[in-house]
């Protein structure tokens, strides 16, 4: 199945939005730790996912973790970790 997403959208992680980019509710927010979120424009195989989970330095070809970090807003605490630090 192939689905084309129109441009000009936004990616929201950690919140459920009732309208595009807004009407967030704290009761519907993600509480936890998130690391290495990447987006690819194709479906990853099970083997690729397993490889990604056990190694570092992979970047999605649509959106990569450093791109997401640059746009972090809201009540987010950034924690320095040695996980995938090099
Ligand atoms: Ca809602």
PDB file of the backbone (N, CA, C, O) and the ligand in Angstrom, with CONECT records:
HET     CA  A 101       1
ATOM      1  N   UNK A   1       0.849  -1.177   0.000  1.00  0.00           N
ATOM      2  CA  UNK A   1       0.000   0.000   0.000  1.00  0.00           C
ATOM      3  C   UNK A   1       0.889   1.233   0.000  1.00  0.00           C
ATOM      4  O   UNK A   1       1.873   1.292   0.737  1.00  0.00           O
ATOM      5  N   UNK A   2       0.557   2.186  -0.797  1.00  0.00           N
ATOM      6  CA  UNK A   2       1.335   3.411  -0.879  1.00  0.00           C
ATOM      7  C   UNK A   2       0.428   4.607  -0.582  1.00  0.00           C
ATOM      8  O   UNK A   2      -0.621   4.778  -1.203  1.00  0.00           O
ATOM      9  N   UNK A   3       0.848   5.413   0.360  1.00  0.00           N
ATOM     10  CA  UNK A   3       0.075   6.594   0.742  1.00  0.00           C
ATOM     11  C   UNK A   3       0.991   7.807   0.609  1.00  0.00           C
ATOM     12  O   UNK A   3       2.107   7.804   1.129  1.00  0.00           O
ATOM     13  N   UNK A   4       0.537   8.809  -0.066  1.00  0.00           N
ATOM     14  CA  UNK A   4       1.298  10.038  -0.211  1.00  0.00           C
ATOM     15  C   UNK A   4       0.770  11.056   0.790  1.00  0.00           C
ATOM     16  O   UNK A   4      -0.420  11.368   0.807  1.00  0.00           O
ATOM     17  N   UNK A   5       1.661  11.564   1.615  1.00  0.00           N
ATOM     18  CA  UNK A   5       1.287  12.597   2.586  1.00  0.00           C
ATOM     19  C   UNK A   5       1.564  13.955   1.965  1.00  0.00           C
ATOM     20  O   UNK A   5       2.664  14.187   1.465  1.00  0.00           O
ATOM     21  N   UNK A   6       0.603  14.845   1.986  1.00  0.00           N
ATOM     22  CA  UNK A   6       0.854  16.180   1.434  1.00  0.00           C
ATOM     23  C   UNK A   6       1.861  16.935   2.300  1.00  0.00           C
ATOM     24  O   UNK A   6       1.948  16.686   3.502  1.00  0.00           O
ATOM     25  N   UNK A   7       2.599  17.829   1.719  1.00  0.00           N
ATOM     26  CA  UNK A   7       3.579  18.623   2.440  1.00  0.00           C
ATOM     27  C   UNK A   7       2.912  19.675   3.301  1.00  0.00           C
ATOM     28  O   UNK A   7       1.695  19.856   3.258  1.00  0.00           O
ATOM     29  N   UNK A   8       3.725  20.363   4.083  1.00  0.00           N
ATOM     30  CA  UNK A   8       3.222  21.462   4.895  1.00  0.00           C
ATOM     31  C   UNK A   8       2.636  21.029   6.228  1.00  0.00           C
ATOM     32  O   UNK A   8       2.043  21.845   6.932  1.00  0.00           O
ATOM     33  N   UNK A   9       2.787  19.791   6.578  1.00  0.00           N
ATOM     34  CA  UNK A   9       2.246  19.309   7.843  1.00  0.00           C
ATOM     35  C   UNK A   9       3.230  19.491   8.977  1.00  0.00           C
ATOM     36  O   UNK A   9       4.256  20.156   8.834  1.00  0.00           O
ATOM     37  N   UNK A  10       2.907  18.901  10.079  1.00  0.00           N
ATOM     38  CA  UNK A  10       3.796  18.962  11.219  1.00  0.00           C
ATOM     39  C   UNK A  10       3.765  17.619  11.936  1.00  0.00           C
ATOM     40  O   UNK A  10       2.781  16.883  11.873  1.00  0.00           O
ATOM     41  N   UNK A  11       4.848  17.325  12.608  1.00  0.00           N
ATOM     42  CA  UNK A  11       4.937  16.105  13.401  1.00  0.00           C
ATOM     43  C   UNK A  11       4.858  16.493  14.871  1.00  0.00           C
ATOM     44  O   UNK A  11       5.635  17.320  15.349  1.00  0.00           O
ATOM     45  N   UNK A  12       3.929  15.900  15.569  1.00  0.00           N
ATOM     46  CA  UNK A  12       3.786  16.137  16.996  1.00  0.00           C
ATOM     47  C   UNK A  12       4.052  14.819  17.706  1.00  0.00           C
ATOM     48  O   UNK A  12       3.393  13.814  17.441  1.00  0.00           O
ATOM     49  N   UNK A  13       5.008  14.834  18.594  1.00  0.00           N
ATOM     50  CA  UNK A  13       5.321  13.636  19.381  1.00  0.00           C
ATOM     51  C   UNK A  13       5.050  13.945  20.847  1.00  0.00           C
ATOM     52  O   UNK A  13       5.459  14.992  21.348  1.00  0.00           O
ATOM     53  N   UNK A  14       4.384  13.067  21.517  1.00  0.00           N
ATOM     54  CA  UNK A  14       4.168  13.221  22.942  1.00  0.00           C
ATOM     55  C   UNK A  14       2.868  13.899  23.310  1.00  0.00           C
ATOM     56  O   UNK A  14       2.599  14.100  24.494  1.00  0.00           O
ATOM     57  N   UNK A  15       2.069  14.249  22.353  1.00  0.00           N
ATOM     58  CA  UNK A  15       0.801  14.895  22.615  1.00  0.00           C
ATOM     59  C   UNK A  15      -0.251  14.406  21.640  1.00  0.00           C
ATOM     60  O   UNK A  15       0.055  14.088  20.491  1.00  0.00           O
ATOM     61  N   UNK A  16      -1.469  14.347  22.095  1.00  0.00           N
ATOM     62  CA  UNK A  16      -2.588  14.086  21.200  1.00  0.00           C
ATOM     63  C   UNK A  16      -3.179  15.446  20.874  1.00  0.00           C
ATOM     64  O   UNK A  16      -3.483  16.231  21.772  1.00  0.00           O
ATOM     65  N   UNK A  17      -3.339  15.717  19.601  1.00  0.00           N
ATOM     66  CA  UNK A  17      -3.835  17.034  19.204  1.00  0.00           C
ATOM     67  C   UNK A  17      -5.275  16.915  18.711  1.00  0.00           C
ATOM     68  O   UNK A  17      -5.617  16.001  17.961  1.00  0.00           O
ATOM     69  N   UNK A  18      -6.107  17.854  19.146  1.00  0.00           N
ATOM     70  CA  UNK A  18      -7.503  17.848  18.721  1.00  0.00           C
ATOM     71  C   UNK A  18      -7.699  18.649  17.445  1.00  0.00           C
ATOM     72  O   UNK A  18      -8.646  18.411  16.696  1.00  0.00           O
ATOM     73  N   UNK A  19      -6.813  19.591  17.198  1.00  0.00           N
ATOM     74  CA  UNK A  19      -6.763  20.289  15.920  1.00  0.00           C
ATOM     75  C   UNK A  19      -5.307  20.293  15.490  1.00  0.00           C
ATOM     76  O   UNK A  19      -4.422  20.007  16.297  1.00  0.00           O
ATOM     77  N   UNK A  20      -5.056  20.607  14.254  1.00  0.00           N
ATOM     78  CA  UNK A  20      -3.684  20.584  13.746  1.00  0.00           C
ATOM     79  C   UNK A  20      -2.800  21.526  14.564  1.00  0.00           C
ATOM     80  O   UNK A  20      -2.946  22.747  14.517  1.00  0.00           O
ATOM     81  N   UNK A  21      -1.884  20.921  15.311  1.00  0.00           N
ATOM     82  CA  UNK A  21      -0.905  21.683  16.077  1.00  0.00           C
ATOM     83  C   UNK A  21      -1.448  22.361  17.319  1.00  0.00           C
ATOM     84  O   UNK A  21      -0.814  23.277  17.842  1.00  0.00           O
ATOM     85  N   UNK A  22      -2.614  21.931  17.808  1.00  0.00           N
ATOM     86  CA  UNK A  22      -3.148  22.618  18.966  1.00  0.00           C
ATOM     87  C   UNK A  22      -4.185  21.824  19.726  1.00  0.00           C
ATOM     88  O   UNK A  22      -4.449  20.652  19.458  1.00  0.00           O
ATOM     89  N   UNK A  23      -4.759  22.526  20.689  1.00  0.00           N
ATOM     90  CA  UNK A  23      -5.753  21.970  21.626  1.00  0.00           C
ATOM     91  C   UNK A  23      -5.221  20.703  22.297  1.00  0.00           C
ATOM     92  O   UNK A  23      -5.837  19.638  22.272  1.00  0.00           O
ATOM     93  N   UNK A  24      -4.046  20.880  22.896  1.00  0.00           N
ATOM     94  CA  UNK A  24      -3.437  19.778  23.621  1.00  0.00           C
ATOM     95  C   UNK A  24      -4.016  19.701  25.018  1.00  0.00           C
ATOM     96  O   UNK A  24      -4.497  20.696  25.561  1.00  0.00           O
ATOM     97  N   UNK A  25      -3.968  18.540  25.582  1.00  0.00           N
ATOM     98  CA  UNK A  25      -4.450  18.333  26.949  1.00  0.00           C
ATOM     99  C   UNK A  25      -3.365  17.597  27.726  1.00  0.00           C
ATOM    100  O   UNK A  25      -2.820  16.602  27.250  1.00  0.00           O
ATOM    101  N   UNK A  26      -3.055  18.089  28.921  1.00  0.00           N
ATOM    102  CA  UNK A  26      -2.015  17.434  29.717  1.00  0.00           C
ATOM    103  C   UNK A  26      -2.397  15.998  30.055  1.00  0.00           C
ATOM    104  O   UNK A  26      -1.526  15.145  30.227  1.00  0.00           O
ATOM    105  N   UNK A  27      -3.697  15.729  30.151  1.00  0.00           N
ATOM    106  CA  UNK A  27      -4.113  14.359  30.475  1.00  0.00           C
ATOM    107  C   UNK A  27      -3.910  13.408  29.293  1.00  0.00           C
ATOM    108  O   UNK A  27      -4.013  12.191  29.449  1.00  0.00           O
ATOM    109  N   UNK A  28      -3.624  13.959  28.119  1.00  0.00           N
ATOM    110  CA  UNK A  28      -3.395  13.132  26.938  1.00  0.00           C
ATOM    111  C   UNK A  28      -1.949  13.221  26.467  1.00  0.00           C
ATOM    112  O   UNK A  28      -1.643  12.932  25.310  1.00  0.00           O
ATOM    113  N   UNK A  29      -1.060  13.623  27.377  1.00  0.00           N
ATOM    114  CA  UNK A  29       0.337  13.777  26.993  1.00  0.00           C
ATOM    115  C   UNK A  29       1.140  12.537  27.354  1.00  0.00           C
ATOM    116  O   UNK A  29       0.782  11.776  28.253  1.00  0.00           O
ATOM    117  N   UNK A  30       2.217  12.361  26.640  1.00  0.00           N
ATOM    118  CA  UNK A  30       3.140  11.253  26.897  1.00  0.00           C
ATOM    119  C   UNK A  30       3.977  11.583  28.118  1.00  0.00           C
ATOM    120  O   UNK A  30       4.501  12.691  28.234  1.00  0.00           O
ATOM    121  N   UNK A  31       4.103  10.649  29.010  1.00  0.00           N
ATOM    122  CA  UNK A  31       4.977  10.787  30.170  1.00  0.00           C
ATOM    123  C   UNK A  31       5.961   9.630  30.100  1.00  0.00           C
ATOM    124  O   UNK A  31       5.570   8.466  30.172  1.00  0.00           O
ATOM    125  N   UNK A  32       7.228   9.954  29.960  1.00  0.00           N
ATOM    126  CA  UNK A  32       8.240   8.914  29.856  1.00  0.00           C
ATOM    127  C   UNK A  32       9.463   9.460  29.164  1.00  0.00           C
ATOM    128  O   UNK A  32       9.652  10.674  29.084  1.00  0.00           O
ATOM    129  N   UNK A  33      10.277   8.584  28.674  1.00  0.00           N
ATOM    130  CA  UNK A  33      11.504   8.979  27.990  1.00  0.00           C
ATOM    131  C   UNK A  33      11.427   8.554  26.535  1.00  0.00           C
ATOM    132  O   UNK A  33      10.939   7.474  26.202  1.00  0.00           O
ATOM    133  N   UNK A  34      11.913   9.418  25.698  1.00  0.00           N
ATOM    134  CA  UNK A  34      11.885   9.181  24.262  1.00  0.00           C
ATOM    135  C   UNK A  34      13.279   9.456  23.719  1.00  0.00           C
ATOM    136  O   UNK A  34      13.892  10.471  24.049  1.00  0.00           O
ATOM    137  N   UNK A  35      13.768   8.565  22.901  1.00  0.00           N
ATOM    138  CA  UNK A  35      15.111   8.757  22.340  1.00  0.00           C
ATOM    139  C   UNK A  35      15.171   8.139  20.948  1.00  0.00           C
ATOM    140  O   UNK A  35      14.630   7.059  20.711  1.00  0.00           O
ATOM    141  N   UNK A  36      15.814   8.815  20.063  1.00  0.00           N
ATOM    142  CA  UNK A  36      16.099   8.256  18.744  1.00  0.00           C
ATOM    143  C   UNK A  36      14.884   8.068  17.858  1.00  0.00           C
ATOM    144  O   UNK A  36      14.813   7.100  17.101  1.00  0.00           O
ATOM    145  N   UNK A  37      13.930   8.979  17.943  1.00  0.00           N
ATOM    146  CA  UNK A  37      12.755   8.891  17.078  1.00  0.00           C
ATOM    147  C   UNK A  37      13.134   9.352  15.666  1.00  0.00           C
ATOM    148  O   UNK A  37      13.602  10.475  15.478  1.00  0.00           O
ATOM    149  N   UNK A  38      12.935   8.507  14.714  1.00  0.00           N
ATOM    150  CA  UNK A  38      13.242   8.803  13.316  1.00  0.00           C
ATOM    151  C   UNK A  38      12.064   8.382  12.450  1.00  0.00           C
ATOM    152  O   UNK A  38      11.277   7.519  12.840  1.00  0.00           O
ATOM    153  N   UNK A  39      11.944   8.990  11.280  1.00  0.00           N
ATOM    154  CA  UNK A  39      10.855   8.667  10.353  1.00  0.00           C
ATOM    155  C   UNK A  39      11.455   8.354   8.986  1.00  0.00           C
ATOM    156  O   UNK A  39      12.258   9.117   8.450  1.00  0.00           O
ATOM    157  N   UNK A  40      11.048   7.224   8.443  1.00  0.00           N
ATOM    158  CA  UNK A  40      11.476   6.819   7.109  1.00  0.00           C
ATOM    159  C   UNK A  40      10.287   6.861   6.157  1.00  0.00           C
ATOM    160  O   UNK A  40       9.135   6.809   6.588  1.00  0.00           O
ATOM    161  N   UNK A  41      10.569   6.953   4.883  1.00  0.00           N
ATOM    162  CA  UNK A  41       9.480   6.996   3.902  1.00  0.00           C
ATOM    163  C   UNK A  41       9.188   5.613   3.319  1.00  0.00           C
ATOM    164  O   UNK A  41       8.592   5.489   2.249  1.00  0.00           O
ATOM    165  N   UNK A  42       9.605   4.608   4.021  1.00  0.00           N
ATOM    166  CA  UNK A  42       9.294   3.240   3.621  1.00  0.00           C
ATOM    167  C   UNK A  42       9.147   2.388   4.883  1.00  0.00           C
ATOM    168  O   UNK A  42       9.572   2.782   5.969  1.00  0.00           O
ATOM    169  N   UNK A  43       8.553   1.247   4.720  1.00  0.00           N
ATOM    170  CA  UNK A  43       8.348   0.340   5.856  1.00  0.00           C
ATOM    171  C   UNK A  43       9.637  -0.419   6.129  1.00  0.00           C
ATOM    172  O   UNK A  43      10.190  -1.064   5.237  1.00  0.00           O
ATOM    173  N   UNK A  44      10.104  -0.340   7.349  1.00  0.00           N
ATOM    174  CA  UNK A  44      11.317  -1.057   7.722  1.00  0.00           C
ATOM    175  C   UNK A  44      10.994  -2.529   7.950  1.00  0.00           C
ATOM    176  O   UNK A  44       9.922  -2.875   8.447  1.00  0.00           O
ATOM    177  N   UNK A  45      11.914  -3.365   7.590  1.00  0.00           N
ATOM    178  CA  UNK A  45      11.732  -4.801   7.835  1.00  0.00           C
ATOM    179  C   UNK A  45      12.013  -5.105   9.305  1.00  0.00           C
ATOM    180  O   UNK A  45      12.603  -4.291  10.016  1.00  0.00           O
ATOM    181  N   UNK A  46      11.596  -6.254   9.738  1.00  0.00           N
ATOM    182  CA  UNK A  46      11.868  -6.679  11.118  1.00  0.00           C
ATOM    183  C   UNK A  46      13.365  -6.720  11.391  1.00  0.00           C
ATOM    184  O   UNK A  46      13.817  -6.330  12.467  1.00  0.00           O
ATOM    185  N   UNK A  47      14.132  -7.194  10.413  1.00  0.00           N
ATOM    186  CA  UNK A  47      15.584  -7.254  10.581  1.00  0.00           C
ATOM    187  C   UNK A  47      16.186  -5.851  10.721  1.00  0.00           C
ATOM    188  O   UNK A  47      17.071  -5.631  11.548  1.00  0.00           O
ATOM    189  N   UNK A  48      15.700  -4.904   9.906  1.00  0.00           N
ATOM    190  CA  UNK A  48      16.204  -3.528  10.007  1.00  0.00           C
ATOM    191  C   UNK A  48      15.882  -2.932  11.375  1.00  0.00           C
ATOM    192  O   UNK A  48      16.723  -2.269  11.982  1.00  0.00           O
ATOM    193  N   UNK A  49      14.675  -3.167  11.852  1.00  0.00           N
ATOM    194  CA  UNK A  49      14.263  -2.642  13.160  1.00  0.00           C
ATOM    195  C   UNK A  49      15.132  -3.232  14.263  1.00  0.00           C
ATOM    196  O   UNK A  49      15.555  -2.528  15.180  1.00  0.00           O
ATOM    197  N   UNK A  50      15.388  -4.518  14.165  1.00  0.00           N
ATOM    198  CA  UNK A  50      16.228  -5.173  15.175  1.00  0.00           C
ATOM    199  C   UNK A  50      17.644  -4.599  15.143  1.00  0.00           C
ATOM    200  O   UNK A  50      18.255  -4.389  16.191  1.00  0.00           O
ATOM    201  N   UNK A  51      18.160  -4.348  13.949  1.00  0.00           N
ATOM    202  CA  UNK A  51      19.499  -3.770  13.827  1.00  0.00           C
ATOM    203  C   UNK A  51      19.528  -2.354  14.403  1.00  0.00           C
ATOM    204  O   UNK A  51      20.476  -1.983  15.096  1.00  0.00           O
ATOM    205  N   UNK A  52      18.489  -1.564  14.116  1.00  0.00           N
ATOM    206  CA  UNK A  52      18.425  -0.192  14.622  1.00  0.00           C
ATOM    207  C   UNK A  52      18.359  -0.170  16.145  1.00  0.00           C
ATOM    208  O   UNK A  52      18.939   0.703  16.790  1.00  0.00           O
ATOM    209  N   UNK A  53      17.646  -1.139  16.711  1.00  0.00           N
ATOM    210  CA  UNK A  53      17.468  -1.177  18.157  1.00  0.00           C
ATOM    211  C   UNK A  53      18.746  -1.565  18.887  1.00  0.00           C
ATOM    212  O   UNK A  53      18.876  -1.325  20.088  1.00  0.00           O
ATOM    213  N   UNK A  54      19.678  -2.157  18.173  1.00  0.00           N
ATOM    214  CA  UNK A  54      20.882  -2.641  18.850  1.00  0.00           C
ATOM    215  C   UNK A  54      22.138  -1.892  18.430  1.00  0.00           C
ATOM    216  O   UNK A  54      23.252  -2.312  18.745  1.00  0.00           O
ATOM    217  N   UNK A  55      21.958  -0.779  17.719  1.00  0.00           N
ATOM    218  CA  UNK A  55      23.122   0.008  17.332  1.00  0.00           C
ATOM    219  C   UNK A  55      22.719   1.483  17.283  1.00  0.00           C
ATOM    220  O   UNK A  55      21.548   1.820  17.462  1.00  0.00           O
ATOM    221  N   UNK A  56      23.674   2.335  17.045  1.00  0.00           N
ATOM    222  CA  UNK A  56      23.434   3.779  17.125  1.00  0.00           C
ATOM    223  C   UNK A  56      23.787   4.461  15.804  1.00  0.00           C
ATOM    224  O   UNK A  56      24.408   3.864  14.925  1.00  0.00           O
ATOM    225  N   UNK A  57      23.387   5.696  15.689  1.00  0.00           N
ATOM    226  CA  UNK A  57      23.808   6.534  14.577  1.00  0.00           C
ATOM    227  C   UNK A  57      22.916   6.495  13.355  1.00  0.00           C
ATOM    228  O   UNK A  57      23.289   7.024  12.308  1.00  0.00           O
ATOM    229  N   UNK A  58      21.756   5.888  13.458  1.00  0.00           N
ATOM    230  CA  UNK A  58      20.864   5.815  12.308  1.00  0.00           C
ATOM    231  C   UNK A  58      19.969   7.053  12.265  1.00  0.00           C
ATOM    232  O   UNK A  58      19.514   7.541  13.300  1.00  0.00           O
ATOM    233  N   UNK A  59      19.727   7.546  11.068  1.00  0.00           N
ATOM    234  CA  UNK A  59      18.880   8.723  10.904  1.00  0.00           C
ATOM    235  C   UNK A  59      17.792   8.419   9.894  1.00  0.00           C
ATOM    236  O   UNK A  59      18.066   7.867   8.828  1.00  0.00           O
ATOM    237  N   UNK A  60      16.562   8.774  10.222  1.00  0.00           N
ATOM    238  CA  UNK A  60      15.461   8.602   9.291  1.00  0.00           C
ATOM    239  C   UNK A  60      15.657   9.478   8.069  1.00  0.00           C
ATOM    240  O   UNK A  60      16.267  10.544   8.157  1.00  0.00           O
ATOM    241  N   UNK A  61      15.143   9.034   6.927  1.00  0.00           N
ATOM    242  CA  UNK A  61      15.334   9.822   5.706  1.00  0.00           C
ATOM    243  C   UNK A  61      14.233  10.866   5.500  1.00  0.00           C
ATOM    244  O   UNK A  61      14.321  11.677   4.578  1.00  0.00           O
ATOM    245  N   UNK A  62      13.207  10.856   6.339  1.00  0.00           N
ATOM    246  CA  UNK A  62      12.181  11.905   6.311  1.00  0.00           C
ATOM    247  C   UNK A  62      12.417  12.876   7.457  1.00  0.00           C
ATOM    248  O   UNK A  62      12.439  14.091   7.259  1.00  0.00           O
ATOM    249  N   UNK A  63      12.590  12.339   8.638  1.00  0.00           N
ATOM    250  CA  UNK A  63      12.897  13.165   9.794  1.00  0.00           C
ATOM    251  C   UNK A  63      13.836  12.380  10.692  1.00  0.00           C
ATOM    252  O   UNK A  63      13.640  11.193  10.950  1.00  0.00           O
ATOM    253  N   UNK A  64      14.850  13.071  11.155  1.00  0.00           N
ATOM    254  CA  UNK A  64      15.866  12.427  11.987  1.00  0.00           C
ATOM    255  C   UNK A  64      15.843  13.038  13.386  1.00  0.00           C
ATOM    256  O   UNK A  64      15.420  14.178  13.580  1.00  0.00           O
ATOM    257  N   UNK A  65      16.299  12.266  14.334  1.00  0.00           N
ATOM    258  CA  UNK A  65      16.289  12.649  15.737  1.00  0.00           C
ATOM    259  C   UNK A  65      16.858  14.054  15.970  1.00  0.00           C
ATOM    260  O   UNK A  65      16.246  14.826  16.709  1.00  0.00           O
ATOM    261  N   UNK A  66      17.996  14.420  15.377  1.00  0.00           N
ATOM    262  CA  UNK A  66      18.495  15.787  15.592  1.00  0.00           C
ATOM    263  C   UNK A  66      17.520  16.862  15.110  1.00  0.00           C
ATOM    264  O   UNK A  66      17.449  17.942  15.696  1.00  0.00           O
ATOM    265  N   UNK A  67      16.769  16.572  14.044  1.00  0.00           N
ATOM    266  CA  UNK A  67      15.763  17.526  13.568  1.00  0.00           C
ATOM    267  C   UNK A  67      14.679  17.719  14.620  1.00  0.00           C
ATOM    268  O   UNK A  67      14.234  18.837  14.879  1.00  0.00           O
ATOM    269  N   UNK A  68      14.265  16.606  15.220  1.00  0.00           N
ATOM    270  CA  UNK A  68      13.225  16.680  16.244  1.00  0.00           C
ATOM    271  C   UNK A  68      13.714  17.452  17.468  1.00  0.00           C
ATOM    272  O   UNK A  68      12.979  18.264  18.030  1.00  0.00           O
ATOM    273  N   UNK A  69      14.946  17.198  17.872  1.00  0.00           N
ATOM    274  CA  UNK A  69      15.484  17.890  19.050  1.00  0.00           C
ATOM    275  C   UNK A  69      15.490  19.392  18.844  1.00  0.00           C
ATOM    276  O   UNK A  69      15.285  20.152  19.791  1.00  0.00           O
ATOM    277  N   UNK A  70      15.722  19.822  17.626  1.00  0.00           N
ATOM    278  CA  UNK A  70      15.778  21.253  17.328  1.00  0.00           C
ATOM    279  C   UNK A  70      14.416  21.920  17.495  1.00  0.00           C
ATOM    280  O   UNK A  70      14.345  23.132  17.695  1.00  0.00           O
ATOM    281  N   UNK A  71      13.350  21.157  17.418  1.00  0.00           N
ATOM    282  CA  UNK A  71      12.012  21.740  17.495  1.00  0.00           C
ATOM    283  C   UNK A  71      11.259  21.427  18.774  1.00  0.00           C
ATOM    284  O   UNK A  71      10.042  21.600  18.836  1.00  0.00           O
ATOM    285  N   UNK A  72      11.966  20.972  19.790  1.00  0.00           N
ATOM    286  CA  UNK A  72      11.292  20.594  21.039  1.00  0.00           C
ATOM    287  C   UNK A  72      10.738  21.839  21.729  1.00  0.00           C
ATOM    288  O   UNK A  72      11.440  22.835  21.906  1.00  0.00           O
ATOM    289  N   UNK A  73       9.462  21.760  22.114  1.00  0.00           N
ATOM    290  CA  UNK A  73       8.820  22.837  22.859  1.00  0.00           C
ATOM    291  C   UNK A  73       7.992  22.218  23.979  1.00  0.00           C
ATOM    292  O   UNK A  73       7.781  21.005  24.011  1.00  0.00           O
ATOM    293  N   UNK A  74       7.537  23.042  24.875  1.00  0.00           N
ATOM    294  CA  UNK A  74       6.645  22.577  25.932  1.00  0.00           C
ATOM    295  C   UNK A  74       7.393  22.143  27.171  1.00  0.00           C
ATOM    296  O   UNK A  74       8.559  22.487  27.366  1.00  0.00           O
ATOM    297  N   UNK A  75       6.725  21.402  27.984  1.00  0.00           N
ATOM    298  CA  UNK A  75       7.266  20.962  29.268  1.00  0.00           C
ATOM    299  C   UNK A  75       8.083  19.686  29.059  1.00  0.00           C
ATOM    300  O   UNK A  75       7.648  18.578  29.374  1.00  0.00           O
ATOM    301  N   UNK A  76       9.272  19.887  28.523  1.00  0.00           N
ATOM    302  CA  UNK A  76      10.148  18.771  28.195  1.00  0.00           C
ATOM    303  C   UNK A  76      11.458  18.952  28.943  1.00  0.00           C
ATOM    304  O   UNK A  76      12.064  20.024  28.915  1.00  0.00           O
ATOM    305  N   UNK A  77      11.877  17.907  29.600  1.00  0.00           N
ATOM    306  CA  UNK A  77      13.166  17.928  30.280  1.00  0.00           C
ATOM    307  C   UNK A  77      14.141  17.115  29.455  1.00  0.00           C
ATOM    308  O   UNK A  77      13.925  15.927  29.216  1.00  0.00           O
ATOM    309  N   UNK A  78      15.204  17.750  29.024  1.00  0.00           N
ATOM    310  CA  UNK A  78      16.223  17.031  28.255  1.00  0.00           C
ATOM    311  C   UNK A  78      17.243  16.454  29.225  1.00  0.00           C
ATOM    312  O   UNK A  78      17.773  17.159  30.083  1.00  0.00           O
ATOM    313  N   UNK A  79      17.509  15.173  29.077  1.00  0.00           N
ATOM    314  CA  UNK A  79      18.431  14.460  29.961  1.00  0.00           C
ATOM    315  C   UNK A  79      19.622  13.990  29.136  1.00  0.00           C
ATOM    316  O   UNK A  79      19.453  13.320  28.118  1.00  0.00           O
ATOM    317  N   UNK A  80      20.808  14.337  29.571  1.00  0.00           N
ATOM    318  CA  UNK A  80      22.000  13.824  28.918  1.00  0.00           C
ATOM    319  C   UNK A  80      22.211  12.376  29.329  1.00  0.00           C
ATOM    320  O   UNK A  80      22.138  12.036  30.510  1.00  0.00           O
ATOM    321  N   UNK A  81      22.468  11.543  28.362  1.00  0.00           N
ATOM    322  CA  UNK A  81      22.641  10.115  28.630  1.00  0.00           C
ATOM    323  C   UNK A  81      23.839   9.610  27.847  1.00  0.00           C
ATOM    324  O   UNK A  81      24.233  10.196  26.839  1.00  0.00           O
ATOM    325  N   UNK A  82      24.404   8.528  28.320  1.00  0.00           N
ATOM    326  CA  UNK A  82      25.518   7.932  27.592  1.00  0.00           C
ATOM    327  C   UNK A  82      25.026   7.006  26.487  1.00  0.00           C
ATOM    328  O   UNK A  82      25.816   6.509  25.685  1.00  0.00           O
ATOM    329  N   UNK A  83      23.694   6.774  26.452  1.00  0.00           N
ATOM    330  CA  UNK A  83      23.140   5.905  25.434  1.00  0.00           C
ATOM    331  C   UNK A  83      23.392   6.509  24.052  1.00  0.00           C
ATOM    332  O   UNK A  83      22.954   7.627  23.781  1.00  0.00           O
ATOM    333  N   UNK A  84      24.070   5.808  23.203  1.00  0.00           N
ATOM    334  CA  UNK A  84      24.410   6.251  21.859  1.00  0.00           C
ATOM    335  C   UNK A  84      25.200   7.559  21.843  1.00  0.00           C
ATOM    336  O   UNK A  84      25.098   8.331  20.890  1.00  0.00           O
ATOM    337  N   UNK A  85      25.985   7.813  22.891  1.00  0.00           N
ATOM    338  CA  UNK A  85      26.763   9.033  22.951  1.00  0.00           C
ATOM    339  C   UNK A  85      28.029   8.945  22.122  1.00  0.00           C
ATOM    340  O   UNK A  85      28.716   9.953  21.960  1.00  0.00           O
ATOM    341  N   UNK A  86      28.350   7.823  21.613  1.00  0.00           N
ATOM    342  CA  UNK A  86      29.526   7.712  20.789  1.00  0.00           C
ATOM    343  C   UNK A  86      30.306   6.585  21.254  1.00  0.00           C
ATOM    344  O   UNK A  86      31.364   6.294  20.695  1.00  0.00           O
TER     345      UNK A  86
HETATM  346 CA    CA A 101      -7.946  15.122  22.756  1.00  0.00          CA
END
